Amino acid sequence: MESDERIIDISQPSKRLLTGKVAVITGGARRIGAATAKAFAENGANVVIADILDEAGAELAAAIGGQYVHCDVSLERNMERAIQVAVGWKGLLDIMFNNAGISGPEGSITGLKTEQLSALLEINLNGVVHGIKHAARAMFEGRIAGTIICSSSSAAMMGGLASHAYTLSKAAILGVARSSACELGVHGIRVNCVSPHGVPSEMLMSSFRRLLGDQNLQPQDVSKIVGETGESVEGQGRERGGCGRSSGVSSKRQCRIYNRTQPSYRWRFHI
């Protein structure tokens, strides 16, 4: 039986598979969010970029014929407002991409401060919950069999790739996406996660430069390191002890499964 899943590489001419669809992308002003906004727009979608980076977000929205709304995802009223902007603009919501997130505190679990963890979870986890909640409400009201996408991470599936707080938040996203999918699926609303690994964004570049002591490190250098060794930043959350050895996990072998180091992002559009 043939699958109706098609893979679109945004570096190739688009077939505009999202024509007329309305999407909200949090953290859409830069990095993966910005690449996604461009890919969606190239495929015909009407995109609302929700971010706290007003200048970059507004500039990108203007460039792709979309809308920009200031949105701190940790504040539920901001997330609700972003959804309202999309519905007010085009009358409905088809796609919600909960992408906003931060890296948060690093270091040993023995030094992790509860207030730092709480601040990260307000954004990385609560922001996703706010997005799922209000996107689902809009889809219910519009009788739309839409799709909700959440950004998790390979760190949620394999220990030692990132800080403890970040890893916790991304693993929790997998959980809430699964439970939401069970509830919303009966209404025709799909909930899925993407779990990138080794994408040379500003967040990952900063970690590599700091931990490797090379401020001149470039994205292509990080892509090469991750592509050849299968490793993310050595030392993230493992200042005490060796995660791979103590847990019996073969980091290099498993990391290659999640490797996403190429400069062009690939999306699966279900149509």
C-alpha positions as CSV (number, residue, x, y, z in Angstrom):
1,M,0.0,0.0,0.0
2,E,1.4,3.3,-1.0
3,S,1.9,6.0,1.6
4,D,0.5,9.5,1.1
5,E,3.5,11.0,2.9
6,R,5.7,13.2,0.7
7,I,9.0,14.6,1.6
8,I,9.7,18.2,0.5
9,D,13.2,19.6,0.5
10,I,12.9,23.4,0.8
11,S,16.1,23.8,-1.2
12,Q,14.2,22.4,-4.2
13,P,11.3,24.0,-6.2
14,S,8.2,23.9,-4.2
15,K,4.9,22.1,-5.2
16,R,3.0,24.4,-2.9
17,L,1.4,21.6,-0.9
18,L,0.1,23.9,1.8
19,T,-1.8,26.4,-0.4
20,G,-4.4,28.2,1.7
21,K,-3.4,26.6,5.0
22,V,-3.0,28.9,8.0
23,A,-0.1,28.2,10.4
24,V,1.2,29.7,13.7
25,I,4.9,29.2,14.4
26,T,6.2,30.1,17.8
27,G,9.9,31.0,18.0
28,G,9.5,31.7,14.3
29,A,11.8,34.7,14.0
30,R,15.1,32.7,13.6
31,R,16.7,29.3,13.5
32,I,14.5,26.3,12.8
33,G,11.4,28.4,13.3
34,A,12.4,30.8,10.6
35,A,13.4,28.0,8.2
36,T,10.0,26.4,8.8
37,A,8.2,29.7,8.2
38,K,9.9,30.1,4.9
39,A,9.2,26.5,3.9
40,F,5.5,26.8,4.8
41,A,5.2,30.1,2.9
42,E,7.0,28.6,-0.2
43,N,4.4,25.9,-0.1
44,G,1.5,28.3,-0.1
45,A,0.7,28.6,3.6
46,N,-0.3,31.8,5.4
47,V,2.1,32.1,8.3
48,V,1.8,33.9,11.6
49,I,5.2,34.2,13.3
50,A,4.9,34.4,17.1
51,D,8.1,35.4,18.9
52,I,9.6,37.9,21.3
53,L,12.2,39.1,18.7
54,D,10.0,41.8,17.3
55,E,12.4,43.3,14.7
56,A,13.5,39.9,13.2
57,G,10.0,38.5,13.4
58,A,8.3,41.4,11.7
59,E,11.0,41.5,9.0
60,L,10.6,37.9,8.2
61,A,6.8,38.0,8.3
62,A,6.9,40.9,5.8
63,A,9.3,39.0,3.5
64,I,7.0,35.9,3.3
65,G,3.7,37.7,3.2
66,G,2.7,36.7,6.7
67,Q,1.8,38.3,10.0
68,Y,3.9,38.9,13.1
69,V,2.7,38.9,16.7
70,H,4.7,39.5,19.9
71,C,4.3,36.3,21.9
72,D,6.0,35.2,25.2
73,V,4.8,31.6,25.2
74,S,5.2,31.3,28.9
75,L,2.3,33.7,29.2
76,E,-0.9,31.9,28.3
77,R,-2.7,35.1,27.3
78,N,0.1,35.8,24.7
79,M,-0.4,32.4,23.2
80,E,-4.1,32.8,23.0
81,R,-3.6,36.1,21.3
82,A,-1.3,34.6,18.7
83,I,-4.0,32.1,17.8
84,Q,-6.6,34.9,17.7
85,V,-4.4,36.8,15.2
86,A,-4.4,33.8,12.9
87,V,-8.1,33.2,13.1
88,G,-8.9,36.9,12.8
89,W,-6.6,37.2,9.7
90,K,-7.8,34.1,7.7
91,G,-10.8,32.8,9.7
92,L,-9.3,29.5,10.8
93,L,-6.2,27.6,12.0
94,D,-4.8,24.5,10.2
95,I,-1.3,24.2,11.7
96,M,0.3,24.9,15.0
97,F,4.1,24.6,15.4
98,N,5.1,24.8,19.0
99,N,8.8,25.6,18.4
100,A,9.9,28.2,20.9
101,G,12.4,27.1,23.5
102,I,15.6,28.0,25.4
103,S,18.7,26.0,26.4
104,G,18.6,27.0,30.1
105,P,21.1,26.3,32.9
106,E,23.9,23.8,32.4
107,G,26.2,22.0,34.8
108,S,25.9,19.2,37.3
109,I,22.5,18.1,38.7
110,T,24.0,18.7,42.1
111,G,24.1,22.4,41.4
112,L,20.8,22.8,39.6
113,K,18.6,25.6,41.1
114,T,14.9,25.0,41.3
115,E,14.1,28.5,40.2
116,Q,16.2,28.1,37.1
117,L,14.5,24.9,36.2
118,S,11.1,26.5,36.8
119,A,12.0,29.4,34.5
120,L,13.0,27.0,31.7
121,L,9.9,24.9,32.1
122,E,7.7,28.0,31.9
123,I,8.9,28.4,28.3
124,N,9.9,25.0,27.0
125,L,7.0,23.0,28.5
126,N,4.2,25.3,29.6
127,G,4.6,27.2,26.3
128,V,3.9,24.0,24.4
129,V,0.9,23.2,26.6
130,H,-0.5,26.7,26.0
131,G,0.0,26.2,22.2
132,I,-1.7,22.8,22.1
133,K,-4.6,24.0,24.3
134,H,-5.5,27.1,22.3
135,A,-4.7,25.6,18.9
136,A,-7.1,22.7,19.7
137,R,-9.8,25.1,20.8
138,A,-9.5,27.1,17.5
139,M,-9.6,23.9,15.5
140,F,-12.6,22.6,17.4
141,E,-14.5,25.9,16.8
142,G,-13.6,25.9,13.1
143,R,-14.2,22.2,12.7
144,I,-10.7,21.9,11.3
145,A,-8.9,18.5,11.2
146,G,-5.6,20.3,11.7
147,T,-2.1,19.4,12.8
148,I,-0.2,20.4,15.9
149,I,3.6,19.9,15.8
150,C,5.9,20.2,18.8
151,S,9.7,20.6,18.9
152,S,11.3,18.0,21.2
153,S,14.9,16.9,20.8
154,S,17.1,13.8,20.4
155,A,18.1,14.7,24.0
156,A,14.7,13.5,25.1
157,M,15.5,10.0,23.8
158,M,19.1,9.7,24.8
159,G,20.9,10.9,27.9
160,G,23.9,13.1,28.0
161,L,23.2,15.2,24.9
162,A,22.1,18.4,26.7
163,S,21.6,20.0,30.1
164,H,19.4,18.3,32.7
165,A,16.8,21.0,32.6
166,Y,16.6,21.1,28.8
167,T,16.5,17.3,28.6
168,L,13.7,17.1,31.2
169,S,11.6,19.7,29.3
170,K,12.0,18.0,25.9
171,A,11.1,14.5,27.4
172,A,8.0,16.0,28.9
173,I,7.0,17.4,25.5
174,L,7.0,13.9,24.1
175,G,4.7,12.8,26.9
176,V,2.1,15.6,26.5
177,A,2.2,15.2,22.7
178,R,1.3,11.6,23.1
179,S,-1.5,12.2,25.5
180,S,-2.9,15.1,23.4
181,A,-2.7,12.9,20.3
182,C,-4.9,10.3,22.0
183,E,-7.5,12.8,22.9
184,L,-7.5,15.0,19.8
185,G,-7.1,12.2,17.2
186,V,-10.7,11.3,17.5
187,H,-11.5,14.8,16.2
188,G,-9.2,14.4,13.3
189,I,-6.4,16.6,14.8
190,R,-2.9,15.1,14.6
191,V,-0.3,15.9,17.3
192,N,3.3,15.0,16.5
193,C,6.8,15.8,17.6
194,V,10.0,16.6,15.7
195,S,13.2,15.7,17.5
196,P,16.2,17.4,15.8
197,H,19.8,16.5,16.5
198,G,22.9,18.5,15.8
199,V,21.2,21.3,13.9
200,P,23.8,24.2,13.9
201,S,21.5,26.9,15.3
202,E,22.7,29.8,17.4
203,M,21.8,27.8,20.5
204,L,24.0,24.8,19.6
205,M,26.8,27.0,18.1
206,S,27.1,28.9,21.4
207,S,27.4,25.6,23.4
208,F,30.1,24.2,21.0
209,R,32.1,27.4,21.0
210,R,32.1,27.6,24.8
211,L,32.8,24.0,25.6
212,L,35.4,23.5,22.8
213,G,37.0,26.9,23.5
214,D,36.9,28.0,19.9
215,Q,34.9,31.2,19.3
216,N,35.7,31.0,15.6
217,L,33.8,27.7,15.1
218,Q,31.4,27.9,12.1
219,P,28.1,26.0,11.4
220,Q,29.9,23.8,8.8
221,D,32.4,22.8,11.5
222,V,29.7,21.7,13.9
223,S,27.9,19.8,11.1
224,K,31.2,18.0,10.3
225,I,31.8,17.1,14.0
226,V,28.3,15.8,14.5
227,G,28.2,14.1,11.2
228,E,31.5,12.3,11.6
229,T,31.3,11.3,15.3
230,G,27.6,11.2,15.9
231,E,28.2,13.3,19.1
232,S,26.6,16.4,20.3
233,V,28.5,18.6,22.7
234,E,30.6,16.5,25.0
235,G,30.1,17.7,28.6
236,Q,26.5,18.8,28.5
237,G,25.2,17.9,31.9
238,R,27.9,15.3,32.4
239,E,30.7,17.2,34.3
240,R,30.7,14.4,36.8
241,G,31.1,10.9,35.4
242,G,30.7,9.5,31.9
243,C,27.1,9.1,30.8
244,G,27.7,6.8,27.9
245,R,29.8,4.4,30.0
246,S,27.7,4.4,33.1
247,S,24.4,3.9,31.3
248,G,25.7,1.4,28.8
249,V,24.4,3.6,25.9
250,S,26.4,3.6,22.7
251,S,26.2,7.3,22.0
252,K,27.8,7.4,18.6
253,R,25.7,4.6,17.2
254,Q,22.4,6.0,18.5
255,C,23.1,9.6,17.7
256,R,23.5,8.8,14.0
257,I,19.8,7.8,14.0
258,Y,18.8,11.3,14.9
259,N,21.5,13.2,12.9
260,R,20.0,16.3,11.2
261,T,23.1,18.3,10.3
262,Q,22.4,19.4,6.7
263,P,21.7,23.1,6.1
264,S,18.4,22.4,4.3
265,Y,15.5,21.3,6.5
266,R,13.3,18.4,5.3
267,W,9.6,18.4,6.2
268,R,7.0,15.6,5.8
269,F,3.8,17.1,4.6
270,H,0.8,14.8,5.1
271,I,-1.7,15.8,2.4
